[in-house]
Amino acid sequence: MKYQFNDIEVDTASLELLSAGVVIPTEPQVFDLLCFLILNRDRVVSRDELIAAVWDGRIVSETTISARINAARRAVGDSGRCQKVVRTVPRRGYRFVADIEVVIPHATDDARRSGAATVRYKGIDIPANDAERVAALRSYNILDSDPEAEYDDITTMAAQISSCRYAYISFCDDTRFWLKSKYGYPAEFTERPRELSMCPATILQTELLIVEDMRSHPRYENLPSVKNPPHTRFYCAMPLIDPEGYALGTLCVWDSGRIQLDQMQKDSVRKLAKLTLKMLELRRSITSLREREEKLLSLVSDMTSLFRS
């Protein structure tokens, strides 16, 4: 796995920390500490958690922990004063706060996303807990639903913000990626078999995935949308992860030309993905309320009939 932020790259496969391609000498404990904070960047990591992960639970002084935290900050161009990468949360612990990108390298690396276990399906990696993931998706009753303007607004904004010709919101069941909303596609195009989609790798991770040239990447070069018109080149997607941690689908933008997104554009794609999840949760809540209302009305009707008889 490779994590990139600012001009820093953390390569967990080679156990290297790089800046602009140059290896930064890093002590093993400092590297492990940095990796642990990155993997848990969605929350504050306590001192006890760091001791368990980095020092195997051995007794460690506060001075030692602080020294390793400061060393990690220096290695990535941060400091205790700035705290733009590793932030100290008083009386609670530490949190990794820099924006992370997971970029598939131009190589044969099929890294497992976020350390999650995978199994093979028709030549692609899928989550080992895919049955549970699909069950979570089906609980939203979104598959094969009618078009909704709110979702179409999101794909339109995603395409315009990224300057990409195509965008879509997809949901992945056990066999296909189905498009809830799309921008730039013909109306009749609604789904693609899972093994032929661009998105299987995206739902194996938790962060923005960018592939700058799909035509020269061994994982993507033989996909129909890459080999055939419009010859996909640039791809950027954010997984749609529900509160239980299941990746239900993706918000994706792509283009047949060269595209490079700046930080504002990347952040915008992330925010639109979060908005999509909020809409999905709201949609499920409304559906649940309607079902409960129907049951209540049915019960009232039955009770009224009973009293009349």
Contacts in CASP RR format, 6 or more apart in sequence:
PFRMAT RR
TARGET T0000
AUTHOR 0000-0000-0000
METHOD contacts of the structure
MODEL  1
MKYQFNDIEVDTASLELLSAGVVIPTEPQVFDLLCFLILNRDRVVSRDEL
IAAVWDGRIVSETTISARINAARRAVGDSGRCQKVVRTVPRRGYRFVADI
EVVIPHATDDARRSGAATVRYKGIDIPANDAERVAALRSYNILDSDPEAE
YDDITTMAAQISSCRYAYISFCDDTRFWLKSKYGYPAEFTERPRELSMCP
ATILQTELLIVEDMRSHPRYENLPSVKNPPHTRFYCAMPLIDPEGYALGT
LCVWDSGRIQLDQMQKDSVRKLAKLTLKMLELRRSITSLREREEKLLSLV
SDMTSLFRS
1 11 0 8 1.000
1 12 0 8 1.000
1 13 0 8 1.000
1 102 0 8 1.000
1 111 0 8 1.000
1 112 0 8 1.000
1 113 0 8 1.000
1 114 0 8 1.000
1 115 0 8 1.000
2 9 0 8 1.000
2 10 0 8 1.000
2 11 0 8 1.000
2 12 0 8 1.000
2 13 0 8 1.000
2 102 0 8 1.000
2 103 0 8 1.000
2 105 0 8 1.000
2 109 0 8 1.000
2 111 0 8 1.000
3 9 0 8 1.000
3 10 0 8 1.000
3 12 0 8 1.000
3 38 0 8 1.000
3 100 0 8 1.000
3 101 0 8 1.000
3 102 0 8 1.000
4 10 0 8 1.000
4 100 0 8 1.000
4 101 0 8 1.000
4 102 0 8 1.000
4 103 0 8 1.000
5 76 0 8 1.000
5 85 0 8 1.000
5 98 0 8 1.000
5 99 0 8 1.000
5 100 0 8 1.000
5 101 0 8 1.000
6 76 0 8 1.000
6 77 0 8 1.000
6 85 0 8 1.000
6 98 0 8 1.000
7 19 0 8 1.000
7 20 0 8 1.000
8 17 0 8 1.000
8 18 0 8 1.000
8 19 0 8 1.000
8 76 0 8 1.000
8 77 0 8 1.000
9 17 0 8 1.000
9 18 0 8 1.000
9 19 0 8 1.000
9 21 0 8 1.000
10 17 0 8 1.000
10 31 0 8 1.000
10 34 0 8 1.000
10 35 0 8 1.000
10 38 0 8 1.000
11 17 0 8 1.000
11 18 0 8 1.000
12 35 0 8 1.000
13 109 0 8 1.000
13 111 0 8 1.000
15 28 0 8 1.000
15 31 0 8 1.000
16 23 0 8 1.000
17 23 0 8 1.000
17 24 0 8 1.000
17 26 0 8 1.000
17 31 0 8 1.000
17 34 0 8 1.000
17 75 0 8 1.000
17 76 0 8 1.000
18 24 0 8 1.000
19 76 0 8 1.000
24 75 0 8 1.000
26 34 0 8 1.000
26 71 0 8 1.000
26 75 0 8 1.000
27 68 0 8 1.000
27 71 0 8 1.000
29 54 0 8 1.000
29 55 0 8 1.000
29 68 0 8 1.000
30 68 0 8 1.000
30 71 0 8 1.000
30 72 0 8 1.000
30 75 0 8 1.000
32 53 0 8 1.000
32 54 0 8 1.000
33 50 0 8 1.000
33 53 0 8 1.000
33 54 0 8 1.000
33 68 0 8 1.000
33 69 0 8 1.000
33 72 0 8 1.000
34 72 0 8 1.000
34 75 0 8 1.000
34 76 0 8 1.000
34 86 0 8 1.000
34 96 0 8 1.000
36 45 0 8 1.000
36 49 0 8 1.000
36 50 0 8 1.000
36 53 0 8 1.000
36 54 0 8 1.000
37 45 0 8 1.000
37 72 0 8 1.000
37 86 0 8 1.000
37 94 0 8 1.000
37 95 0 8 1.000
37 96 0 8 1.000
38 96 0 8 1.000
38 100 0 8 1.000
39 114 0 8 1.000
40 49 0 8 1.000
40 96 0 8 1.000
41 95 0 8 1.000
41 96 0 8 1.000
41 97 0 8 1.000
41 100 0 8 1.000
42 206 0 8 1.000
43 95 0 8 1.000
44 89 0 8 1.000
44 92 0 8 1.000
44 93 0 8 1.000
44 94 0 8 1.000
44 95 0 8 1.000
45 93 0 8 1.000
45 94 0 8 1.000
45 95 0 8 1.000
46 92 0 8 1.000
46 93 0 8 1.000
47 62 0 8 1.000
47 65 0 8 1.000
47 93 0 8 1.000
50 65 0 8 1.000
50 94 0 8 1.000
51 57 0 8 1.000
51 58 0 8 1.000
51 60 0 8 1.000
51 65 0 8 1.000
54 68 0 8 1.000
69 86 0 8 1.000
69 88 0 8 1.000
69 94 0 8 1.000
70 80 0 8 1.000
72 78 0 8 1.000
72 86 0 8 1.000
73 79 0 8 1.000
73 80 0 8 1.000
73 83 0 8 1.000
73 85 0 8 1.000
73 86 0 8 1.000
76 85 0 8 1.000
76 86 0 8 1.000
76 98 0 8 1.000
77 85 0 8 1.000
78 84 0 8 1.000
78 85 0 8 1.000
78 86 0 8 1.000
80 88 0 8 1.000
83 97 0 8 1.000
84 97 0 8 1.000
84 98 0 8 1.000
85 96 0 8 1.000
85 97 0 8 1.000
85 98 0 8 1.000
86 94 0 8 1.000
86 95 0 8 1.000
86 96 0 8 1.000
86 97 0 8 1.000
87 94 0 8 1.000
87 95 0 8 1.000
87 96 0 8 1.000
87 97 0 8 1.000
88 94 0 8 1.000
89 95 0 8 1.000
99 263 0 8 1.000
99 266 0 8 1.000
99 267 0 8 1.000
100 207 0 8 1.000
101 207 0 8 1.000
101 208 0 8 1.000
101 210 0 8 1.000
101 266 0 8 1.000
102 113 0 8 1.000
102 205 0 8 1.000
102 207 0 8 1.000
102 208 0 8 1.000
102 209 0 8 1.000
103 209 0 8 1.000
103 210 0 8 1.000
103 211 0 8 1.000
103 212 0 8 1.000
104 111 0 8 1.000
104 201 0 8 1.000
104 209 0 8 1.000
104 210 0 8 1.000
104 211 0 8 1.000
104 217 0 8 1.000
104 219 0 8 1.000
106 212 0 8 1.000
106 213 0 8 1.000
106 216 0 8 1.000
106 217 0 8 1.000
108 218 0 8 1.000
110 125 0 8 1.000
110 219 0 8 1.000
112 118 0 8 1.000
112 125 0 8 1.000
112 204 0 8 1.000
113 201 0 8 1.000
113 204 0 8 1.000
113 205 0 8 1.000
113 206 0 8 1.000
114 204 0 8 1.000
114 205 0 8 1.000
114 206 0 8 1.000
116 127 0 8 1.000
116 128 0 8 1.000
116 204 0 8 1.000
117 127 0 8 1.000
117 128 0 8 1.000
117 129 0 8 1.000
118 125 0 8 1.000
118 126 0 8 1.000
118 127 0 8 1.000
118 128 0 8 1.000
118 204 0 8 1.000
119 125 0 8 1.000
119 126 0 8 1.000
119 127 0 8 1.000
119 128 0 8 1.000
119 130 0 8 1.000
120 126 0 8 1.000
121 130 0 8 1.000
121 194 0 8 1.000
121 195 0 8 1.000
122 194 0 8 1.000
122 195 0 8 1.000
123 195 0 8 1.000
124 194 0 8 1.000
124 195 0 8 1.000
124 200 0 8 1.000
125 200 0 8 1.000
125 201 0 8 1.000
125 204 0 8 1.000
126 194 0 8 1.000
126 200 0 8 1.000
126 204 0 8 1.000
127 133 0 8 1.000
127 203 0 8 1.000
127 204 0 8 1.000
127 247 0 8 1.000
130 174 0 8 1.000
131 174 0 8 1.000
132 246 0 8 1.000
133 203 0 8 1.000
133 246 0 8 1.000
133 247 0 8 1.000
133 248 0 8 1.000
134 172 0 8 1.000
134 173 0 8 1.000
134 174 0 8 1.000
136 242 0 8 1.000
136 244 0 8 1.000
136 246 0 8 1.000
136 248 0 8 1.000
137 143 0 8 1.000
137 171 0 8 1.000
137 172 0 8 1.000
137 173 0 8 1.000
137 246 0 8 1.000
137 248 0 8 1.000
137 249 0 8 1.000
138 173 0 8 1.000
139 284 0 8 1.000
140 248 0 8 1.000
140 280 0 8 1.000
140 283 0 8 1.000
140 284 0 8 1.000
141 284 0 8 1.000
141 287 0 8 1.000
142 171 0 8 1.000
142 180 0 8 1.000
142 280 0 8 1.000
142 283 0 8 1.000
143 171 0 8 1.000
143 173 0 8 1.000
143 178 0 8 1.000
144 178 0 8 1.000
145 180 0 8 1.000
147 180 0 8 1.000
147 181 0 8 1.000
148 180 0 8 1.000
148 181 0 8 1.000
150 279 0 8 1.000
151 169 0 8 1.000
151 180 0 8 1.000
151 181 0 8 1.000
151 276 0 8 1.000
151 279 0 8 1.000
152 181 0 8 1.000
152 183 0 8 1.000
154 169 0 8 1.000
154 181 0 8 1.000
154 251 0 8 1.000
154 272 0 8 1.000
154 275 0 8 1.000
154 276 0 8 1.000
154 279 0 8 1.000
155 167 0 8 1.000
155 168 0 8 1.000
155 169 0 8 1.000
155 181 0 8 1.000
155 182 0 8 1.000
155 183 0 8 1.000
155 251 0 8 1.000
156 167 0 8 1.000
156 183 0 8 1.000
157 268 0 8 1.000
157 272 0 8 1.000
158 164 0 8 1.000
158 167 0 8 1.000
158 183 0 8 1.000
158 251 0 8 1.000
158 253 0 8 1.000
158 268 0 8 1.000
158 269 0 8 1.000
158 272 0 8 1.000
159 165 0 8 1.000
159 166 0 8 1.000
159 167 0 8 1.000
159 183 0 8 1.000
159 184 0 8 1.000
159 253 0 8 1.000
161 265 0 8 1.000
161 268 0 8 1.000
161 269 0 8 1.000
161 272 0 8 1.000
162 236 0 8 1.000
162 253 0 8 1.000
162 259 0 8 1.000
162 261 0 8 1.000
162 265 0 8 1.000
162 268 0 8 1.000
162 269 0 8 1.000
163 255 0 8 1.000
163 259 0 8 1.000
163 265 0 8 1.000
164 234 0 8 1.000
164 236 0 8 1.000
164 253 0 8 1.000
164 254 0 8 1.000
164 255 0 8 1.000
164 259 0 8 1.000
165 184 0 8 1.000
165 230 0 8 1.000
165 254 0 8 1.000
165 255 0 8 1.000
165 256 0 8 1.000
166 182 0 8 1.000
166 183 0 8 1.000
166 184 0 8 1.000
166 185 0 8 1.000
166 230 0 8 1.000
166 253 0 8 1.000
166 254 0 8 1.000
166 255 0 8 1.000
167 182 0 8 1.000
167 183 0 8 1.000
167 184 0 8 1.000
167 251 0 8 1.000
167 252 0 8 1.000
167 253 0 8 1.000
167 254 0 8 1.000
168 179 0 8 1.000
168 181 0 8 1.000
168 182 0 8 1.000
168 183 0 8 1.000
168 185 0 8 1.000
168 251 0 8 1.000
168 252 0 8 1.000
169 179 0 8 1.000
169 180 0 8 1.000
169 181 0 8 1.000
169 182 0 8 1.000
169 240 0 8 1.000
169 249 0 8 1.000
169 250 0 8 1.000
169 251 0 8 1.000
169 252 0 8 1.000
169 276 0 8 1.000
170 177 0 8 1.000
170 178 0 8 1.000
170 179 0 8 1.000
170 180 0 8 1.000
170 197 0 8 1.000
170 199 0 8 1.000
170 249 0 8 1.000
170 250 0 8 1.000
170 252 0 8 1.000
171 177 0 8 1.000
171 178 0 8 1.000
171 180 0 8 1.000
171 240 0 8 1.000
171 248 0 8 1.000
171 249 0 8 1.000
172 178 0 8 1.000
172 194 0 8 1.000
172 197 0 8 1.000
172 199 0 8 1.000
172 200 0 8 1.000
172 203 0 8 1.000
172 247 0 8 1.000
172 248 0 8 1.000
172 249 0 8 1.000
172 250 0 8 1.000
174 194 0 8 1.000
175 193 0 8 1.000
175 194 0 8 1.000
176 191 0 8 1.000
176 192 0 8 1.000
176 193 0 8 1.000
176 194 0 8 1.000
176 197 0 8 1.000
177 191 0 8 1.000
177 192 0 8 1.000
177 194 0 8 1.000
177 197 0 8 1.000
177 199 0 8 1.000
177 249 0 8 1.000
177 250 0 8 1.000
178 190 0 8 1.000
178 191 0 8 1.000
179 185 0 8 1.000
179 189 0 8 1.000
179 190 0 8 1.000
179 191 0 8 1.000
182 189 0 8 1.000
194 200 0 8 1.000
196 223 0 8 1.000
196 224 0 8 1.000
197 223 0 8 1.000
198 214 0 8 1.000
198 220 0 8 1.000
198 223 0 8 1.000
198 225 0 8 1.000
198 232 0 8 1.000
198 235 0 8 1.000
198 237 0 8 1.000
198 252 0 8 1.000
198 254 0 8 1.000
199 237 0 8 1.000
199 249 0 8 1.000
199 250 0 8 1.000
199 252 0 8 1.000
201 209 0 8 1.000
201 219 0 8 1.000
202 209 0 8 1.000
202 237 0 8 1.000
202 238 0 8 1.000
202 239 0 8 1.000
202 247 0 8 1.000
202 249 0 8 1.000
202 250 0 8 1.000
202 252 0 8 1.000
203 239 0 8 1.000
203 247 0 8 1.000
203 248 0 8 1.000
203 249 0 8 1.000
203 250 0 8 1.000
204 247 0 8 1.000
205 239 0 8 1.000
205 247 0 8 1.000
206 239 0 8 1.000
206 241 0 8 1.000
206 247 0 8 1.000
207 238 0 8 1.000
207 239 0 8 1.000
208 236 0 8 1.000
208 237 0 8 1.000
208 238 0 8 1.000
208 266 0 8 1.000
208 269 0 8 1.000
208 270 0 8 1.000
209 235 0 8 1.000
209 236 0 8 1.000
209 237 0 8 1.000
209 238 0 8 1.000
209 239 0 8 1.000
210 235 0 8 1.000
210 236 0 8 1.000
210 261 0 8 1.000
210 266 0 8 1.000
211 217 0 8 1.000
211 220 0 8 1.000
211 234 0 8 1.000
211 235 0 8 1.000
211 236 0 8 1.000
212 233 0 8 1.000
212 234 0 8 1.000
212 258 0 8 1.000
212 259 0 8 1.000
212 260 0 8 1.000
213 233 0 8 1.000
213 234 0 8 1.000
214 220 0 8 1.000
214 221 0 8 1.000
214 223 0 8 1.000
214 226 0 8 1.000
214 232 0 8 1.000
214 233 0 8 1.000
214 234 0 8 1.000
214 235 0 8 1.000
215 221 0 8 1.000
215 226 0 8 1.000
215 231 0 8 1.000
215 232 0 8 1.000
215 233 0 8 1.000
220 226 0 8 1.000
220 232 0 8 1.000
220 235 0 8 1.000
221 227 0 8 1.000
223 232 0 8 1.000
225 231 0 8 1.000
225 232 0 8 1.000
226 232 0 8 1.000
230 256 0 8 1.000
231 256 0 8 1.000
232 254 0 8 1.000
232 255 0 8 1.000
232 256 0 8 1.000
233 254 0 8 1.000
233 255 0 8 1.000
233 256 0 8 1.000
233 257 0 8 1.000
233 258 0 8 1.000
233 259 0 8 1.000
234 254 0 8 1.000
234 255 0 8 1.000
234 256 0 8 1.000
234 257 0 8 1.000
234 258 0 8 1.000
234 259 0 8 1.000
235 252 0 8 1.000
235 254 0 8 1.000
236 252 0 8 1.000
236 253 0 8 1.000
236 254 0 8 1.000
236 259 0 8 1.000
236 261 0 8 1.000
236 266 0 8 1.000
236 269 0 8 1.000
237 250 0 8 1.000
237 251 0 8 1.000
237 252 0 8 1.000
237 253 0 8 1.000
238 250 0 8 1.000
238 251 0 8 1.000
238 252 0 8 1.000
238 269 0 8 1.000
238 270 0 8 1.000
238 272 0 8 1.000
238 273 0 8 1.000
239 247 0 8 1.000
239 249 0 8 1.000
239 250 0 8 1.000
239 273 0 8 1.000
240 247 0 8 1.000
240 248 0 8 1.000
240 249 0 8 1.000
240 250 0 8 1.000
240 251 0 8 1.000
240 273 0 8 1.000
240 276 0 8 1.000
240 277 0 8 1.000
240 280 0 8 1.000
241 247 0 8 1.000
241 248 0 8 1.000
241 277 0 8 1.000
242 248 0 8 1.000
242 277 0 8 1.000
242 280 0 8 1.000
242 281 0 8 1.000
243 281 0 8 1.000
248 280 0 8 1.000
251 269 0 8 1.000
251 272 0 8 1.000
251 273 0 8 1.000
251 276 0 8 1.000
253 269 0 8 1.000
261 269 0 8 1.000
END
